[in-house]
Amino acid sequence: MTRQLTFFGAFCAVFACLTAVQVDAANDEPRAPSGAANEAPAPAKRSQAREPAAAAESIAEPLQAEKHAAPAQLSLVVFERGNPVRGIELKVNGKRHGVTDADGALWANIPSGRRDVVLVRDGKRLVELDFLTDAGESLQMLVTLPETPAAKPRIDVASTAGGEQVKIVRDDTPLEEKGPPGALSGRIVAADSGAPISGARLYFAGQATDATTDQNGRYAVELPAGNYRLSVVHPDYATQKLDNVRVIPGKQVTSNIELSPAGLALADYVVTAPYVEGSISSVFDTQREAEGVIDIIGAEQMARTGDSDAAQALGRVTGLTIEDGQYAVIRGQPERYTFSTFNGSPLPSPDPIQRIVPLDLFPAGVLKSIAVQKSYTADQPGEFGGGLIALSTRDIPDEAFGAVSVSTGFNSVSTNKDGLTYAGGGTDFLGFDDGTRELPSAAASEENLGNLSIDQQNAIGAQFPNSYNVTNETLPPDSGLSIVGGGAFDLVGGKIGVLGSFAWDREYRNREQIERTYSAAGGDTLILANDFTSRRTDMLASLSSLLAFSAEWDRTKLSSNTFFIQDTTGRTEVIEGLDATSEDNFVRDSLLSWDEQQLLVQQVLGEHDFDFVKLGWRGLIGSGSRDAPDRRTYRYQQLPDQSFIFVGDPSGVTREYNETQDSISGLGLDITVPVIARAGFKADAKIGGSMFDQTRESQTRRFIFTPTDELGEALFSPNPEEFLQPDQIGESVTFTEETLGIDDYSGETSVDGVYLMGDFRVPKVARLVAGVRREEAQFSALTFQGAEGDGDVPGGFEGEDILPAVDFTYFWGETMQIRAAWGKTVSRPNLNELSPAVYIDPRTGDEFVGNPDLQPAEITSYDLRWEWYPSSTEQLTAGVFRKDYTDPIELTLQPLGESSILNSVDNADEAIVTGLEISARGGLERLREGIGGGPRWFGPVRGWVGGAGWLDNMYVQGNAAFIDSEVMLAETGVATQSARPLQGQAANIFNLQLGYDGATHDFTLAYNRVGERLYRPGTQTRPNIFREPVDLLDATYRFQAWDALTVGLELSNLLNPTLNITQGGQIYESYEAGISASLFLNWTLR
């Protein structure tokens, strides 16, 4: 508590000082708009203004229509220098039809047919058009007057008959085929103060519908589904024009917009996209305005690709690979070099042997976006390592809603196939053990059974459940259920909202896998040593829930997020084959395991936007746990007559119980102060700090039941339950506790950090973000050796790190920019890696031992990236990077006897990682426009593509990374090479998506290829072991059946490749995952 009080006391003092300094400065020069840490998106390229005569040709040429008696409805808005223009007179065929008001707007009924339309100011003709309209047609004309007499005006015309930019193309699609209408709502505020703007008018191209904001700056409007050009007009503010505003059938879309005061209006139109939470355009805006190199996946993207959790979604990011479907590897680096945050706060890991959080525990449905930050900034934790993954939850909805989704699934190698199982508990399907696997209370109450008499030990051994038999069952289909709902209401001048979600799913997966090991025979020759075939069945169950509250006023927002996730794997496995360590006997090993991982997080957040300072704070408490009760293993050996006999001495039946508990707490504070706010230069100062504490307790108990030869023929029974009856314990079966002296350990971590950062911007020219962070870290682990040891074994370190960072962005025109970044970060060990306790990786079954002398790795990073944003939903980027490691933490292999190897960790000398990344996203309407308007010799292709309006709803995106790395190892251990690639690194990564985004139909085809990766280093002259390249193809289809019902189909691993791990060209491991399909129904109520 003392540290927390000191922390807040210090920052309150700094806050007061900065306030005083800023207030004094305010008397001398203008202040920057609050929240000006990020510039508005650079304007997109404007259409060229045209001469009135040319404009008339562009309208008249495509259409030849008859005159109609019924009038057409015209909505006219006139702008000049970004502001609405009052007093512009409209004349049609020489007849006056009114003048524009203070909003620059005019509504008029004009005769249908061909008409001369003229705009006049002070008797001078500004615009002349030869116009053709249909009876009852609704048109919208947006006119931007030039700044100089020699320049040309810009004229945009849209119609209910379709079209834009003074070219009307008819759209005869019946309304019912466009799907049900959708709702668009949001809030319009002043960019400089955040105050709501009342009386702002919103116009939608091609629609007679418009909207006006209320006294709180809010608006709401219902429109037919589709993409719109939106114009926001107010006499006192610069007009904002927004492209590709998407209205989704039967859904509520939120678009919050900021308007700059008229005096700050740019000479040109600012064309941008609204912030629609989780949309492609909002993601690109955030990515473009970020302080460093960053890639973002939004909720819209996750929905299109069918990604059900954060891990699946991250597989689409440039330079990322996902290990075991859970752990993200950024730029091919090991999992340990990735740091994760939840709404800005560090996340604990429920896995005791992994520092990184398994991201498949986070359902995509509760996420607004996932950001992958690849270059460091000083306001991020120093354990940024090689990259940071920031999970952001959805904001509070603008209206009450509820949704229920149910799903069922199929896997080609699992569903309706025979799978392995054993007797479990009644709540296994939920992912919770009901106590069936708990350590008997008599054993749990004793610290070590070795202190008891033999009779007492046997009596306790008889209390263990006699459950070992492996049986077959037909595996059911996958199943899932999710419920989400929320709402908001106005209260005490603000807005209060709540959002809740619950999700549960369960699936069964079979895997038949080849597992081999080799011995060296000199040169490159390998001799087969162990040759096993593994057959296993995993029951995978996950449960998650989120409860979020939020209160928002004009300049203050308070939030509370409570998040719970549980991920459970129940595994039954039988491995058969030749075992070189057992005199080449044919053996059959059985494994029964259960692994529950939990994470419970309570987070509170605050944002306060004052005139002179922006303040953000966050606090988090949480707990993570792993419970692996009653892990059972036993072996049978084949005799010459082909029969199998249970192997008693020395292995018998082992039963292990492991429980690990983590508790964390964290605080964070960020203060941003505008220092300079001039027309040509802006500067903000940002200071802050954070605290993070973690404690861990880990305990493992091991017991062995060993049948004796007295059992005779009973040992040939394939069911161990027949000869391990409780009444045999102490008679023909011995029972002992074999817990190791170093199986228990505890640990603590404490990391305190402060930072200072400056953000300097020359609008439209360049931006420099530079800062430094200072962190103090204390890590300690204490391993208890028990009575037979020589005392407890301490491990850990403490130290101070100074971590500078510089990020520079040069704005190359209106749509391009170049980023350069340099920074220093650290990667600290996990607590279990500082303890000599032996632990088992639940994913692989391999044994590991920690290293009390392990030290943090230091990383220096360099990035250079070019970015191009042709529109609000298109991008092209290319970049190179380099990372230099000092004392990188690497897997080492230590000899254990003559034939066994023990996995451990140690600091290597150094490592270097270099790479190239490319990514792109674009719409196929460019293809239609390019070919459709191309030369006549394109022939039939020109006509077919040019008229293919469906191409406007299609997009393609892709990314690629090419990476090289080398780590230098100390000349010790048994590794074959002293220089090798980093483990888990992919030499190349490719992602490609082709999608269709219609009013009622969405389809996405996603291809992913991961290149060769180092799986394990070779030992004792044997070559390294690599994961071979693999090609993956997924597809997603969604259909909006009616307003409330969506039907979807998701297909995964359509190519069903064989996944191979090889050593020297020989199979080390090999299996097929099978093709998966999932059908879901989603019912939404509003």
N, C-alpha and C positions, 0 to 999 in steps of 0.2 A: 504493500500500500504506500510505503514511503516513496518508492520510485515513481509510482503513478502521480502522487501529489507534486513531487518535484518536477515531473515532466510537464504537467499542466500549469504549474506556477511559472515555470520558465517561459512557456509560450504565451501566457497571458501578459507577461512583462514585455515580450517582444511585440506582441500584438498592439499594446498600448503605445509603444515607441513608434512603430510604423504608422499607426493612425495619426499621431501627432505630426510626423514628418510629411505624410501625405496631405494632411489638411493645410500645412504651411505651403507646400508646393502648389496646392490648388489655387492659392491666391495669385500665383505668378503665371500659370499656363493652363490651358484646357486639360480636363481630365479625360482619360480613355473611357470608353463605355465599359461599365461593369460587365465582367464576363468576357472581356476582349482578349482572353488568352489565346483564342483561336480566331484567325481571320475568317471572314465569310468566304465561301467557295469562290474560286476565280470564275469570272463570267465565261459562259460558253460563247463560241463565235456567233456573231449576229448574222442574220440573213442580210444580203445587200439590199439597200433601198433602191427603188426603181422609179423611173420617170412615169408620170401619170399615163402617158400614151402606152408605154410598154406594159404598165400594169393592166390597162384596159385590154390589151391584146391577150395577156395571160388569162384573163377571165373569159373573154368572149370566145377564144379559139376552141376550147374543149367542148363547149355546149352549143347545141342548136335546138332551141325549144320554142314552143308556141307561147304566145301571150295568154295569160289567164286573168280573168276578171277579179278573182279573190286577191286581197292584198297579202304581201309578205311582211313579216315582222323583222325590223332591223334594230339591233343593239349596237350603238356606236360609242367607243371610248377613245379619246384623243390624249396623247402624252407629249410632253416636251421636256427635255433634260430630266427625264425620270419622274416628272410630276404631271398630274392631270391638268388639262387646259380648259378654262371656262370661256364661253362666248364664241365657240366655233359654230358657224351656221351651216346647216345641212340643206342642200337644194337638190331636188330630184326632178329632172326634165324642166328646170327653171323655176319650180315651185318650192317655196320655203317650207320646211318640215320641222323647224325648231332650232334651238341652240343648246350647246352642251352646258351642264350645270357645274357646280363647284367640284364635282368628282370627275369632270371631263366627260360625262356620260350623257347620252341622249337615246330615247326610245321612240320609234316612229313606225307607223304602218305605211308602206309604200306600195304603189301599184305593181303587180307582178308583170313579168315579161322583161324585155330589154329596156333599160333606163340609163340616162346619163346622171350619174351621181357626182356632186361637186361639194367640196368643203371650202368655206370662205371665212376669212378673218379680216376685218376692217376693209372689206371690199376687195380683198386680194384672193384670187383662187389659189388654194394650197394643194388640192388633190382633185383630179378628174378621172372618173372611171366610167367605162361602158359596162353596165351591169346587167346580168340576166338572172331572174329569179322565178321560182315556181309559186303557184298558188298555195298559200298557207305555210310557206317555207319560213323558218326562223334562221336569221343570219346574225353573226357577230363580226363587227369590223373593229380591229385595233389598229390605230394609226399613231406612228411615232414621227413627230415632226423633226426635221433636220436642225442642227445647231447653226449652220451657216446657209445662206441663200443658194450657194453652189451645190450643196449636198442634196442627196435624194431622200425622200421620206421612206419609211418602212411601213408597209401595209400588210396586215394579216387578216384574212377573211376566212371564217369557218361557218359551216352550215349544217342544219339537221339533215341535209342531203349529203353531208360528208365534206372532207377537204380542209385545207389550211393554206395559208400564205398565198392568197389571191389565186388559188387554183381549186376549183370545186370539182371533186370527183364523187359521183353518186354512190351511195351505199344503200342498196335495196334489200339488205338483210332484214327479214321480219323481226320485230321487236322481241317476240317470244324466243327466237334463236339466240339472241344476245344474252339470255339468262335474266334472272330476277334482278331488280335494282339493288344498289348498295347504298350505304350511308357514309358520308364524309363529314367529319367534325374536327374541331380543334380550337386553338386559341391563337390570337394575333396580338403580339406585344411589341413594344418599342425596343429596338436593339440597344439603345444607349442606357435605358433605365430598367428595362424589364416590365414597365407598366403596361397594363392592358389598354388596347386601342379600341374604342367604341366607334361605331359608324363606318368602319372599313367595309368596302363592298367587294365581293368576290364574283368574278365572271368566268364562265366555263365555255371554252370554244365549242361552237356547234350546238349549244343548248340555250334555250330561252330562260332557263332557271338561273337565278343568281341568289346571293345570300348577303346579309349584313350582320356585322358583329354587334353583340349586346354590350351593356356597360362593363361587363367583365372581360370583354375581348373575345367572347366565345361565339362560335357559329356552328350550325348544323344544317345539312342539306342532303336530300335523297336524289340520286342520279342513276340513270341506266349504267350497267356495268361497262367498263372500258377504261381507256387511258385518255386523259384530258390535259389541255393546256389551260392553266389557271392564271388569272390576273387579279391582283389585289390592289385596290385603289383607295387612297385617302388624301384629302387636300393638304394635310400637313406633313405627309411622309412620301418618300420616294416610292414609286410604284414597283411592286415586285411581280415578276412574271415567272411562272413555274411550269416546266415541261414534265410530261409523263406522270401526271398525278393519277394513280391507279384507283379505280373504284371496283371492289370485289363483290360479286353477286351475293346478296344475303349476309354480308358481313359489314362490320363497322371499321372504318379506316381512320386513323388519327393523323392529322397534319397540322403541326404547330409551326407558325411562321413569324419571323422577326422583320419589322420594317425600320429602315433608317430614316432619321429626320430629313425633311426636304433639303435642308442646307448641306447635308452630307451626301446628297445624291451624286452618283457617278455620271459622267457624261454619257455613257452608254447604258443600254438596258442591262441589268444584271439578270441573267437567265440561270436559274438553278433548279433544284428539286426540293420539295418539302421533306421535312423529317417525318417520314412514315415509319413508325417503330419497327425495326428489324428488316426494312425493305432493302432492295439492292441499292437504291439511290442514297438512302440514309447511311448505309454501310460505306459507300464510296466517299460520301461527304466526310465521314469521320476518318476514314483512311487517308484521305487527301489532306485534311487539316491536322493530322497527328504530328506530334513533335518529332517522332523518329520513324524508322522503317517498320511498317506494321501491315499485317494482312488480317482481314475481318470476314467472318461468316455471320450473316444475319439470320433471323428467324425465317424470313421468306425463302432464303436459299436452302436452309435445313429442311423446310417443308417440301420443297420441290424435289430434292434428291431422296426424300424418304428416310433421312437420317433420324434414328430414334434416340440417339444420345450424343453427348459432346464428342466422344471418341470417334464415332462414325463421321461426324461433320468435319472434324479436323483432318481426316484423311484426304479432304479436297484442297487443303491449303498448300501453296507452293513450298516445296522443300520439307514437307512433313511426312513422317511415316508413323503408323500406329502398331506398336508391338502387342501381340496377344489380345488385340481388340480392346486394349485398355489404356496403354501408356503412350503418350505422344513423344516422339523423338524429333526435335527441331533441327533441321539442316544435318540430319544424319548423326547427331551427337547422342551419346548414351542418355538414358532416361534421367539420370541424376542431374544433368545439366539443364533441366527444365523446371521452372518454378510456376506455381499456380496460385491465382487469387480468386476470391469470390466477392464481387462488388468492391474490389480494392483491398480486401483483407486477406492475409495469407490463409491458405487452407491446410488443415492437418491431413495426414494420410492414415486411413484405417489399416493399411498394410504395414506391419512392423519392420519389414525388411526392404521397403521401398520408400524413398523420400518423396517421390512424386505421387500425386493423387490419381487413382484409377478413374479416368474420366468417363467411363461407360456407366458410372453410377449417377450421372447427371442427365435426366431426361431432357430431350431437346424442347419439349413442350413448354418448359418453364423458363427457357433462355431467350433473351432478347438478341444477344450476340455473343460471339466468342472472338476475342482479339488475340492474335499471335504477334507479340512485339519482339522484333529481332534485334533492334538496336537499343542500347540502354540510355535512360534518362535518370537524372539524380533523384527524382521524386519517386522512383521505384525501389523496391527492396534490393539491397546489395547482393542477395543471393539470386539475383536475376540469372546468373550463370550464363548459359548460352542462349536463353530466350525465356519469355514469360507468356503464359496462357492466362488471359483474364476472362472469367465468366461473368456475364452481366445478366441479371434476371429481368423479367418483363416488368414494365411500369404498370401502374394502376389503370384500368380501362376507363373510358369516358362514360360508359353506360353499363347497366346491369346485363349480365349474360351468364349462360351456363352451357356446358357441353359435356356429352358423354360419348366415349369411344370404346368400342369393343373390337377385338381382333382375334383371328385364328391363323395359324401358320402351318407350313409343311416343310420338311427337309428330306431330300431324296435318299439320304443314307440313314435316316433316323425314324421319321414318322411312320407308324404302322409296321416298323421293323422290330425284331427282337433286340432288347437292350438288357444290360446287366443291372441288378439291383440287390438290395439286402433289406432286412427288417429295420425300419426306422421309426420315427415318431408320427403322431397323428397330425402335426402341423407342418410337416416337411414341405408341403406344396406351397405354403406361404413364405418359406425361407427361414422359418424359426424352428429351432429344436425345442421340443416340449419338455425337455428334461431327460429324455430317453438316454442321451449320450453323456449325461453329467457324471463326473467322478463320484463314486459312492461316498456318502457323507462320512463314513468311518475312515476312509482313506484321506479325504479332504481335511479332516480335523487333525491329522498327524503331519508334522513337517517332513518326516522321512520314516518310512515303515521299517527301515533297518534298525531303528532303536527299539523295536518291539520283539517279543519272543516269536519263535517259528509258529507256534500255535495261533498266536494273535494275528500274525501276518496271513496265515492260511484262512482264518476266519474272515478277514477283510477281503482276501482274494475271491472267496466264494460269493461275495456280494456283487461282483462285476457281472453285468448281463451276459448270458451265454449266447452271443449273436455274432456269428462269423460266416454263415453260409451265403454263398453267391448264387443267385437264381436269375432266370430269364423272365422278362415281361414284355408285352407289346407296348411300345412307346406311344403315348397319345399325341395329338396335334399340339402345337404351340397355342398359348392363349394369353390374352391381355385385356386389361380394363384400365381406363383412365377417366377421371372426372376433374373438370376444371370449371371454376366459376368466379364471379366477382362483380363488383359494382362500385359506384361512387355517388356521393351526394354532397350538396353545398351545406356548409356549417360555419358559423361565426366568421363570415367573410372569406372563407377559403373552401377547399375541396378535400373531402375525406374519402378514402377508398380502401377496399379490401380485395385481395386476390388469394384464392386457395386452389390447390391442386392435389390430386392423389393418383398414383399410378402403380399398377402391379402387373407383372408379366412373368411367365414361366415357360421354359422350353427344355427339351431333352435333346442331347446331341451324342450320337455315336461317333467313335473314331477308331479305325483300325490302322495301326501305324507300325511300320518297320523301324526297329531300333538296333543299330549295329555299332560296334567299336572295333578298332583296328590296332595292331601292334606294328612297329617298324621293322622292316627286314633289310634295311640298308638302301641308300639312294632314295628314289621316289616310290619304292615298292611297299605296299601295305598288305599285311596278312590279317584275315578276318579273325577276330578274337571272340567277341560276343555277338550272337545273332538271335535277336528276339523279335517276336510279333506281339504287339500290345493291342488289346481290345478293351476299350473303356466306354463307359456311359456317364455323362455329366448331366445332372439336373441343375439347371440354372434358374434361380428365382431372384427377382429384385422387387423392391418396394420403395417408393419415395413419396414424400409429401412436402408441400411448401405452404406456408401461411404468411402473407405479407400485408402489412398495414402501411398507409401513407397519408400524411396530411400536408397539403400544399397551399401556401398563400402567395401573394405576389412575389415576395423575395425570400421566402423561407420554405424549405421542404424537409420534413422529418419522415423517416422510414424505419420500419422494423421488419426483418426477415427471419423466419424460423424455418430451417430446412433439415429434413431427416431423410437419410437414405440407408438402405440395407441391401447388400449384395451377397448372395449365398451360392456356393457351389458344393453339391453333394456328388462325390465321385465313387464309382465302383470300377475297378480295373483288374484285369487278369493279363499277366505277361508270361509268355511261354517261349522257350528257346534254349540254345546252348550257352552255358555260362563258363567262361574261361577261368574265373576265379573259383569254380567248383569242379575242378578237374574235368572240364568240358562235358559235364553232365547236362542232360536235358531237364530243365526245371520249370515249375509253374509257380509264379508269385502272385499273390492276391493282395489288393489294397482296398480298404474301405475308409473313406475320409469324408469329413464335413467341415466346411470353412465358412464362417459368418463374418462379414465385415460391416461395420456400422459407422455412421458419421452423423452427429447431431450438432447443429450450428445455430446459435442465436446472434443476430447482428443488428445493430442500431446505427443509423446514419443520419447526418444532418448537413444541409446546404443552406448557407445564408449569403445573400447577395445584397450588400450595402452599396451606397454611392461611392464609397472610398475604398472598399475592400471586399474580397470574396473569400468566404470561410467555409471549409469543408472538414467534417470530422467523422470518425467511425470507431466503433468498438465491437469486439467480437469475443464471445466465449464459446468453447466447443469441446467436444470429446470425440475421440475415435477409438475404435476397439476392433480387435480380431480375436475370435473365439474358435479354436480348432479342437473340439473335444473328441476323444476316443478315436484316434487314428490307428487303425488295425492293419497289421501286415503279417503274412505267414507264407510258408513255402512248402511245396511238394516236389519230390524228385522222382524222375522216371527210372525204373529198374530195367535190366536187360529184357525181362519178359513183357515190357511195355506197360506194366502196371505202375501206379504212382503211390508213393508212401510219404506220409507227413514227415518233415524234417524237424526233429526236436532240438537236440543240442547242436550248436549253441544258440540258434536263433529263436526257435519256438514261435509263440505268438507275441508280438509286441503291441502294446497299447500306450499311446502318447496323448497327453492333454496339454494344450498350450493356450494361455490367455494373456493378452497384451492390452493394456489400457493407456491411452494418451489423453492428457488434458491440456488445453491451450487457452491463452487469453492474449488479446492484442488491442492496442490503441493506435490511432493515427490522426494526425492533424495537418491540414494544408491551408496556408494563407497566401492569397494572391493579391498584390497591391499594384494598381496601375501607377506607374511613375511618370511616364511621359506620354502624352496623347496629342500629337500634332498631325497635321495633314500628311506630312511626308515621313513621319517616324513615330513609332510607338514602342514603348518598353514597359514590361511588367516585371516585378520582382516576386518570386515565390519562395517561401520558406516553409519548413514543416519538419515533422519527425514522427517516429513510430516506436512502439515497444512490442516485443513478442516474447512470450514465455511458454515453455512446454515442459511437461513432466511425463515420465513413462515408468510403468511397472510391467515387467514381463516375467512370467513363471512357466516352467515346463516340468511336467512329471512324466516318468517313463516306467512302465511295468512289463514284465515278461512272464508268460505262462509256458512252461517247458514240460511236455509229455515225456515220460520215461519209457524204456523198452518193456516195462511191465505190461503196457497196454497191448503189446503183441499185434494180432491181426486187426485190432481196432484202428491202428494207424493207417490202414489202407482205405479207410472210409473217406470219400471225397468231401464229406461234411464234418468239419472239425467240432461242431456242436455235439456230435455223438460221443466223443471221448474227452471233451472239456467240461463235462457236467460239474456243477458245484460240489457234489459229493466226492469228486475225484481230486479236488484241490487238497494237497497235503498227503495224498495217497500215491496215485500214479502220475500226478501232475504237480510240479513244483511251482511256486509263485514267489517272485522277488521284485523289489523295486530297484530299478537300474538308473534312477535319475542321476545325471552327472553333477559333479560338484560345481560346474560353471553354467548350469542351465538357467539360473535366475540372474536377472540384472535389473537395475534401475538407472534412470538417467534424467538429466535436466539440461535445458538450453535456455539461454537468455540473450536476446539480440536487441540493442538499443541503437537507434539511428537518428541523425539530424541532417538536414540538407539545406543548401542555398542554391537557388537557380534563377537565372535571368532569361527573359524571353524578349528578343529585340527584333522588330519588324519594320521593314520598309515596304509598305503595301505595293503589291504587284511586282516587286523586285526581288526581295530576299528576306529570309528569316534565320535568325541564329538563336539557338537554345543551348545555353552552357550552364553547367553547375557542378557542384561537388557534394559528395555525401560522406559522412563519417559514421562508421559503425563500430560498436564494441560488442564482441561476442564471447560468450562463455559456454562451453560444452563440457559436460562431465558424464561419465558412465561408471558405475560401480558394479562389479560382478562378484557375486557371493559364491565362494568356493566350498562352503560347508565345513564340517568338522575335520574332514580328511585333507583339506587344503592348507596352504601356507599363509592364509590370510586373504582378505578381499583384494581384488585386482582393480585398481583405478585406471581410467583412460580418459582422454579428452584434451582440450586445449583452451586457451583464451588469448585474445589479441585484439588489435585495433586495425581497421582497414580504412584507407582514404581512397575514395572511388570517384574520380572525375568523369565527366561525360560532356561531349560537344556534338551537337546535331545542327547541320547547316542545310538550308533549303534555298535553292535559286529558282525563281519563277520564270520559266522560259515561255513567254507569251501568256495567253489567257488560259491555255488548257494543258500546258506541260510544266514539269518541274523536275529538278535534279536534287537528290539528297546525298549528303555525305555525313558519316557519323563515325565517332571514335569514343571508346569508353572502356573502363576497367570494372570488372565485377569479380565475384567469388562464388565458389561452390563448396559448401561445407558438408562433412560426412553425416550420415544418418547415425542415430544413437546406437543401433545394434552393431554398426561397423566399428564402434569404439570399444566393444566388449569382446573378450575372447570366448564368449559363450558360443557353442555350436548351435546353429539353427538350420532349418530345412526350408528351402524355397517351395511353397505350396504349388507353384505352377509347374516346376520341373522335377521336384523330389530330390534335388541335389543338396548336399550338405555344405554349409559355409561356416567359416569362423572369422570373427572380427579381428581388428588390429588396434590395440590401445595407443599406438604411436602415430596413427593416421592424422594428417594435417589437411587444412583446406586447400583447394586448388584456386589459383589466380588466373584470370582470363583477361586478355586485352583484345578488343574487337574493332574491326574496321569494316565499314559498309559504304558502298556507292551504288545509287539506284536512280534510274531515269523513269519517270512516270508520265503518262499521257492519258487524259480524260476527255475524249471527244464529246461525250454527252454525260448526262447524270447517271446513265446505266451502262456506260462503256468504259473500258480501261485497257491500257497496254503498259506493262512495266518490264524493265530489264535491269538486273543488278549483279554486282560481284561482291564478295565478302571474304574476310580472312579472320581467323581467330588463333591467337597464340596462347597456349596453356603453359603455366608453370606449376609443377607438382600435380598434374592431373591424377585423379583417382581412377585406378584401373583394376580389373579383375586379374588376380595372379593365381597361379596354380602351384601348390606346394606338394612335394612327395610325401606320401603317408605309407610307409612300409615299402615293399618291393614293387607292388603292382597297382596301388591305389593313389589317387590324386585328391587333394583337399582344396576346395575353392576358398580364396581369401581376397582381401583388397589391400592395395598399397599405393603409395605415391610413385608414379613414374617420373622421369626427369623432365620431359617436356613433350608437347604435342603441337601440331599445326593443322588447321583445317582451312581449306580454300574452296570456293564454289562460285557457280554462276546460276542465276535464277531468272526465269522468264514467265510472265503470266499475261493473259489477255481475256477480255470479255467483250462481245459485241452482238448487236441485233442483226438478223438476216434481212431486215427491210432495206439495208444498204445494197444487198445483192439484188433485190427486186428493182430498186431505183436505178442501179447501175446497168443491169441488163435490159430492163424494160425501157429505159431511155437511151439505149445504145444504138449502134448503127443498124440500118435496115437489113444488112446481110446476116444478122443474128437469126433472121427468119422466124420459124415457129417458136424457137426458144425465147426470142425476144417478146413475142406476144404472150406466151404462156406464163413466163416468169413475171413479166410486167403486170399481168392481171392477177397474179397470185397474192391476194391480200392476206392470206393466212401466213405468209412469210413475215409480216409485220409483227406477229406474235411469237416468232421463234428467235432463239438466241443460241450462241455457242460460246463456251468459255473453256480455257485450258491453262495449264501451267506445267513447267518443267524445271528440274533442278539437276545440275551436274556437280558432284562434290568429290573432293579428294582429301584424304587426311593421313597423317602419320604420327604415331606415338612412339617415343623412345623409352625403352624399358631398361631398368638396371640389369647388369650382367649377373643376375641371380635367379633362383627358381629353376623350373624345368621347361619354360617356354622355348619353343624351337627358334623363334626369331626375337631379336632385341628391338627391331623396328617393324611395326605392323600398323594396319588401319585401326581406327577406333571401333570398338565393338558396337554392333547394331547399325553401323553406318550403311546407307544405301549409296551406291556409286551414282545412281541416277533415279529420278522419280518423275513420272508423267501422270497428269490428270487431264481428262477431256470430258466435257459435258455438252450434250445437244438437247435443247429443251423447247417445248411448245407451251405457251402460257395464254390460254384462251379464256373466254368469259365463263365457260362451264367445263372445259376440259384442260387438264395440265398433264404433260408427259415429259419425262426426263430420262435420258440414256447417259449413264456415267461409266467411263472407262478409267481404270487405274493400273499403272504398272510400277512396281517397285524393283529396282535393280539389285544386284548382288550385295549381300551384307555379311559382315563378319559375325558369326554366331559364337564361336569359341576359338581361342588361340590354340594352335597346335602345340603338342608337348613331346619331349624326348625324341626329337628329329621328325616327328610326324607333321604333315602340313596343317595349315589352318583349316578350320571348318567354316563353311559359308552357307548362308541361305541363298538358294538359287532365285533368279528373277521370276516373278509371277505376274500374270495378267488377270485382272478382275473386271467384270462387266456387270453392272446393276441397272435396273430399269424401274421407274415409278410412274404410275398412272392414277390420276384422280378425276372423278366426275362429280359435278355438282348436280345431283339428281333433282332436287328442288331446294327451296329457300333454306330449309333446315338440315337437309341430309346430304352428306358427302360420302361417296363410295371410293375406296382406293385399293390398288393392288401394287405390291412391292415385290420385285424379283431380285434376288441377290446371288452373286457368284454364278452367273449364267454360263460361263465358260468351264466351270468346274475343273480347274487345272490341278494336276498333282503337285503338291507342295513338297519340294525336296530340299533337304539339307545334305551337303556332300562334303567329303574329306578326300582331297587328292583325286577327285573325279568319281569316287565311290559313294554309294548311298550310305549316309549316316542316319538320317531319319526321313520317312516318306509317308504321306497320307493324303487323302482327299476329304475336303470338308463337305462336299455335296452342294446341290442347288437348293436354295431356300425361297419360299413364296409366302407372302402374308397378305391376307384380305382383311380390310377393316371397314367399319361403318362408324361415321361420326355424326351425332345428332346435336345441333346447336339450337339453343333457345335464347331469344332476346325479348 
